[in-house]
Amino acid sequence: MSNIHPSAIIEDGAQIDPSVQIGPYCMVGPEVVLKADVVLKSHAVVTGNTEVGAGTVIFPFAVIGEIPQDLKFRGEKTALVIGERNRIREHVTMNCGTEAGGGVTRVGNDGLFMAGCHVAHDCIVGDRVVMVNNSGLAGHCVVQDDVILGGLSGVHQWVRLGRGAIIGAMTKITNDVIPYALVQAPKGELEGLNLIGLKRKGVSRSDITALRAAYQMLAQGEGTFQDRAVRLGEETESDYVRQIAEFITAETDRHFLTPK
């Protein structure tokens, strides 16, 4: 194929759409599936039981689909599934899943993974997620749609990041982050709402007002944090507030970052 550089190594069994472009010195493993219009720039490695969705671009020296960095991994058959139109920049690593964690690492559509990012085994990453340079997800994390993870930040295993949250640079996250939250400081403190992100998304003034009131109730209302969330879900008419309530009351292995 004229759009595959002669120095690239494509192992037998790889399924490659005719529209795929593969640059110099790339390596593609035998179980890899590359959908339409995928681009591998030079020196990219895609291996393992990995599927890359249409229009995704993988930049030089990224390593996609290697085995988990987990001492419990024993070579079981697991997978990595990447969605469409992602931009996976230089030196990014994304690992396949583990049998104990469900067996699949999933990445959604339209994400931007800047240089040096890491997505560990069994993570579930939503759509339009931005991971800034050298940020990392440990195993089993869940990152919902429209999350921004600042540079050099790290997320502990099993943590969930709610939809629309923004995490400041150089922040350590060890507990779940509610949707639309703003988290910063080295030890990860919940500072408020991602108001700029909400306004950029075009969220109505009434919903933003409802979110502000919900945040205040979570910070100072009566009862436990869970009790307040249940009450929010029962009383609110805002879909955005309801998302926060459902996130808090869902099953989780971690505690929550709570308002100051």
RODO-2510 file (C-alpha; in nm, 4 decimals, decimal comma):
residues 260
     n   res          X          Y          Z
     1     m     0,0000     0,0000     0,0000
     2     s     0,1430     0,3371    -0,1057
     3     n     0,0354     0,5091     0,2189
     4     i     0,2427     0,2709     0,4358
     5     h     0,6107     0,3625     0,4572
     6     p     0,8378     0,0735     0,3520
     7     s     1,0289     0,0909     0,6814
     8     a     0,7127     0,0245     0,8880
     9     i     0,6693    -0,3258     1,0325
    10     i     0,3148    -0,4599     0,9961
    11     e     0,2740    -0,8065     1,1463
    12     d     0,0523    -1,0666     0,9802
    13     g    -0,3052    -1,0535     1,1062
    14     a    -0,3313    -0,6774     1,1540
    15     q    -0,6537    -0,5346     1,0093
    16     i    -0,5789    -0,2047     0,8398
    17     d    -0,8312     0,0029     0,6471
    18     p    -0,7021     0,1043     0,3013
    19     s    -0,7243     0,4727     0,3998
    20     v    -0,4850     0,4376     0,6957
    21     q    -0,1508     0,6214     0,6775
    22     i     0,1495     0,4655     0,8498
    23     g     0,4762     0,6577     0,8695
    24     p     0,8410     0,5526     0,8907
    25     y     0,9557     0,2973     1,1487
    26     c     0,6122     0,2320     1,2960
    27     m     0,5282    -0,1081     1,4407
    28     v     0,1782    -0,2597     1,4219
    29     g     0,1030    -0,5862     1,6008
    30     p    -0,0878    -0,8886     1,4656
    31     e    -0,4085    -0,8255     1,6660
    32     v    -0,4379    -0,4551     1,5920
    33     v    -0,7387    -0,3063     1,4106
    34     l    -0,6928     0,0370     1,2521
    35     k    -1,0169     0,1918     1,1257
    36     a    -1,0633     0,4407     0,8402
    37     d    -0,8355     0,7446     0,8170
    38     v    -0,6203     0,6544     1,1157
    39     v    -0,2762     0,8152     1,0936
    40     l     0,0359     0,6768     1,2590
    41     k     0,3192     0,9262     1,2401
    42     s     0,6779     0,8012     1,2487
    43     h     0,8029     0,5625     1,5213
    44     a     0,4592     0,4931     1,6718
    45     v     0,3971     0,1491     1,8243
    46     v     0,0477    -0,0032     1,8275
    47     t     0,0360    -0,3546     1,9666
    48     g    -0,1776    -0,5961     2,1684
    49     n    -0,5468    -0,6594     2,1110
    50     t    -0,6047    -0,2952     2,0214
    51     e    -0,8690    -0,1220     1,8115
    52     v    -0,8146     0,2384     1,6999
    53     g    -1,1222     0,4286     1,5815
    54     a    -1,1620     0,6255     1,2609
    55     g    -0,9745     0,9515     1,2214
    56     t    -0,7497     0,9068     1,5253
    57     v    -0,3938     1,0377     1,4871
    58     i    -0,1067     0,8841     1,6838
    59     f     0,2140     1,0865     1,7024
    60     p     0,5793     0,9723     1,7189
    61     f     0,7012     0,7486     2,0004
    62     a     0,3563     0,6802     2,1442
    63     v     0,3167     0,3207     2,2664
    64     i    -0,0431     0,2042     2,2437
    65     g    -0,1791    -0,1314     2,3572
    66     e     0,1129    -0,2719     2,5534
    67     i     0,0545    -0,5031     2,8499
    68     p    -0,0590    -0,3523     3,1818
    69     q     0,1942    -0,2221     3,4305
    70     d     0,0412    -0,4453     3,6953
    71     l     0,2298    -0,7214     3,8759
    72     k    -0,0913    -0,9286     3,8914
    73     f    -0,1080    -0,9506     3,5117
    74     r    -0,0338    -1,3032     3,3922
    75     g    -0,0633    -1,2658     3,0171
    76     e    -0,4389    -1,3095     2,9920
    77     k    -0,6224    -1,1985     2,6774
    78     t    -0,7311    -0,8376     2,7290
    79     a    -0,7957    -0,5367     2,5051
    80     l    -0,7688    -0,1636     2,4432
    81     v    -1,0481     0,0099     2,2511
    82     i    -0,9896     0,3681     2,1336
    83     g    -1,2665     0,5755     1,9787
    84     e    -1,2718     0,8171     1,6866
    85     r    -1,0892     1,1421     1,6099
    86     n    -0,8526     1,1310     1,9049
    87     r    -0,5174     1,3081     1,8991
    88     i    -0,2599     1,1012     2,0831
    89     r     0,0596     1,3003     2,1075
    90     e     0,4257     1,2094     2,1513
    91     h     0,5282     0,9513     2,4141
    92     v     0,1712     0,8804     2,5270
    93     t     0,1161     0,5309     2,6698
    94     m    -0,2166     0,3480     2,6847
    95     n    -0,2299    -0,0062     2,8226
    96     c    -0,4671    -0,2971     2,7702
    97     g    -0,6935    -0,4124     3,0535
    98     t    -0,6590    -0,6897     3,3094
    99     e    -0,8822    -0,9877     3,3670
   100     a    -0,9590    -0,8768     3,7224
   101     g    -1,0555    -0,5274     3,6042
   102     g    -1,2978    -0,6307     3,3308
   103     g    -1,0426    -0,6944     3,0579
   104     v    -1,0833    -0,3758     2,8542
   105     t    -0,9381    -0,0261     2,8668
   106     r    -1,1699     0,2142     2,6806
   107     v    -1,1071     0,5621     2,5418
   108     g    -1,3927     0,7633     2,3909
   109     n    -1,4072     1,0043     2,0967
   110     d    -1,2508     1,3443     2,0229
   111     g    -0,9965     1,3373     2,3051
   112     l    -0,6648     1,5199     2,3209
   113     f    -0,3871     1,3352     2,5000
   114     m    -0,0853     1,5633     2,5131
   115     a     0,2763     1,4524     2,5238
   116     g     0,3771     1,2054     2,7922
   117     c     0,0294     1,1169     2,9236
   118     h    -0,0509     0,7722     3,0593
   119     v    -0,3812     0,5815     3,0564
   120     a    -0,3443     0,2675     3,2679
   121     h    -0,5186    -0,0690     3,2544
   122     d    -0,8974    -0,0911     3,2808
   123     c    -0,9554     0,2857     3,2696
   124     i    -1,2777     0,4116     3,1133
   125     v    -1,2259     0,7516     2,9498
   126     g    -1,5179     0,9435     2,8016
   127     d    -1,5552     1,1806     2,5065
   128     r    -1,3780     1,5154     2,4580
   129     v    -1,1379     1,4517     2,7445
   130     v    -0,8179     1,6578     2,7551
   131     m    -0,5146     1,5224     2,9376
   132     v    -0,2408     1,7856     2,9475
   133     n     0,1306     1,6984     2,9271
   134     n     0,2587     1,4274     3,1629
   135     s    -0,0694     1,3738     3,3450
   136     g    -0,1544     1,0170     3,4366
   137     l    -0,4396     0,7841     3,5230
   138     a    -0,3724     0,4828     3,7432
   139     g    -0,5638     0,1593     3,6902
   140     h    -0,9434     0,1327     3,6931
   141     c    -1,0098     0,5090     3,6816
   142     v    -1,3300     0,6429     3,5277
   143     v    -1,3099     0,9786     3,3518
   144     q    -1,6445     1,1075     3,2283
   145     d    -1,7041     1,3329     2,9265
   146     d    -1,5495     1,6803     2,8938
   147     v    -1,2968     1,6462     3,1776
   148     i    -0,9728     1,8471     3,1617
   149     l    -0,6773     1,7049     3,3521
   150     g    -0,3979     1,9579     3,4082
   151     g    -0,0316     1,8998     3,3340
   152     l     0,1738     1,6814     3,5704
   153     s    -0,1384     1,5804     3,7634
   154     g    -0,1967     1,2247     3,8795
   155     v    -0,5120     1,0282     3,9548
   156     h    -0,5117     0,7397     4,2054
   157     q    -0,6462     0,3999     4,1039
   158     w    -1,0243     0,3452     4,1136
   159     v    -1,0960     0,7209     4,1260
   160     r    -1,3844     0,8680     3,9245
   161     l    -1,3740     1,2147     3,7686
   162     g    -1,7227     1,3494     3,7022
   163     r    -1,8405     1,5036     3,3779
   164     g    -1,7109     1,8529     3,3024
   165     a    -1,4645     1,8664     3,5924
   166     i    -1,1342     2,0498     3,5599
   167     i    -0,8227     1,9466     3,7519
   168     g    -0,5448     2,2004     3,8026
   169     a    -0,1836     2,1353     3,7096
   170     m     0,0392     1,9334     3,9460
   171     t    -0,2590     1,8082     4,1462
   172     k    -0,2824     1,4692     4,3184
   173     i    -0,6323     1,3201     4,3102
   174     t    -0,7045     1,0376     4,5557
   175     n    -1,0832     1,0698     4,5901
   176     d    -1,3792     1,0975     4,3526
   177     v    -1,4456     1,4389     4,1965
   178     i    -1,8073     1,5447     4,1451
   179     p    -1,9246     1,6621     3,8007
   180     y    -1,8498     2,0228     3,7010
   181     a    -1,6024     2,0664     3,9859
   182     l    -1,2866     2,2775     4,0004
   183     v    -1,0039     2,0978     4,1811
   184     q    -0,6573     2,2358     4,2450
   185     a    -0,3725     2,2511     4,5019
   186     p    -0,1057     1,9818     4,5358
   187     k    -0,3238     1,7538     4,7493
   188     g    -0,6358     1,8069     4,5427
   189     e    -0,8872     2,0369     4,7089
   190     l    -1,2386     2,0986     4,5814
   191     e    -1,2374     2,4742     4,5244
   192     g    -1,5758     2,5257     4,3616
   193     l    -1,7409     2,4823     4,0232
   194     n    -1,5876     2,4895     3,6763
   195     l    -1,7815     2,8044     3,5938
   196     i    -1,5701     2,9015     3,2948
   197     g    -1,6205     2,5587     3,1409
   198     l    -1,9940     2,5748     3,2026
   199     k    -2,0227     2,9164     3,0392
   200     r    -1,8122     2,8096     2,7414
   201     k    -2,0413     2,5121     2,6967
   202     g    -2,3399     2,7468     2,6844
   203     v    -2,5090     2,6219     3,0006
   204     s    -2,8058     2,8421     3,0879
   205     r    -2,7930     3,0966     3,3668
   206     s    -3,0724     2,9113     3,5504
   207     d    -2,8741     2,5857     3,5506
   208     i    -2,5591     2,7618     3,6700
   209     t    -2,7588     2,9228     3,9501
   210     a    -2,8990     2,5813     4,0415
   211     l    -2,5483     2,4341     4,0436
   212     r    -2,4239     2,7107     4,2716
   213     a    -2,7094     2,6431     4,5152
   214     a    -2,6422     2,2686     4,4992
   215     y    -2,2751     2,3192     4,5747
   216     q    -2,3633     2,5360     4,8736
   217     m    -2,6020     2,2721     5,0010
   218     l    -2,3368     2,0004     4,9662
   219     a    -2,0971     2,2206     5,1610
   220     q    -2,3246     2,3322     5,4442
   221     g    -2,6533     2,1430     5,4330
   222     e    -2,7881     1,9173     5,7062
   223     g    -2,7006     1,5484     5,7300
   224     t    -2,4141     1,3552     5,5761
   225     f    -2,2679     1,4270     5,2353
   226     q    -2,4624     1,1302     5,0942
   227     d    -2,7849     1,2497     5,2595
   228     r    -2,7462     1,5911     5,1006
   229     a    -2,6895     1,4344     4,7587
   230     v    -3,0018     1,2202     4,7886
   231     r    -3,2038     1,5253     4,8849
   232     l    -3,0608     1,7202     4,5896
   233     g    -3,1672     1,4493     4,3479
   234     e    -3,5184     1,4466     4,4860
   235     e    -3,5700     1,8235     4,4906
   236     t    -3,3913     1,9603     4,1826
   237     e    -3,5353     2,0363     3,8395
   238     s    -3,1913     2,0844     3,6834
   239     d    -3,0412     1,7972     3,4852
   240     y    -2,6943     1,9249     3,5776
   241     v    -2,7652     1,9078     3,9495
   242     r    -2,9252     1,5670     3,9019
   243     q    -2,6027     1,4425     3,7419
   244     i    -2,4104     1,5451     4,0535
   245     a    -2,6609     1,3725     4,2814
   246     e    -2,6518     1,0510     4,0768
   247     f    -2,2704     1,0568     4,0689
   248     i    -2,2468     1,0839     4,4475
   249     t    -2,5051     0,8138     4,5155
   250     a    -2,3589     0,5678     4,2640
   251     e    -2,1417     0,2777     4,3750
   252     t    -1,7763     0,3702     4,4272
   253     d    -1,4611     0,2362     4,5906
   254     r    -1,3373     0,5801     4,6948
   255     h    -1,4400     0,8680     4,9187
   256     f    -1,5257     1,2086     4,7725
   257     l    -1,3510     1,5399     4,7599
   258     t    -1,5967     1,7567     4,9517
   259     p    -1,6490     2,1340     4,9496
   260     k    -1,4525     2,3359     5,2009
***
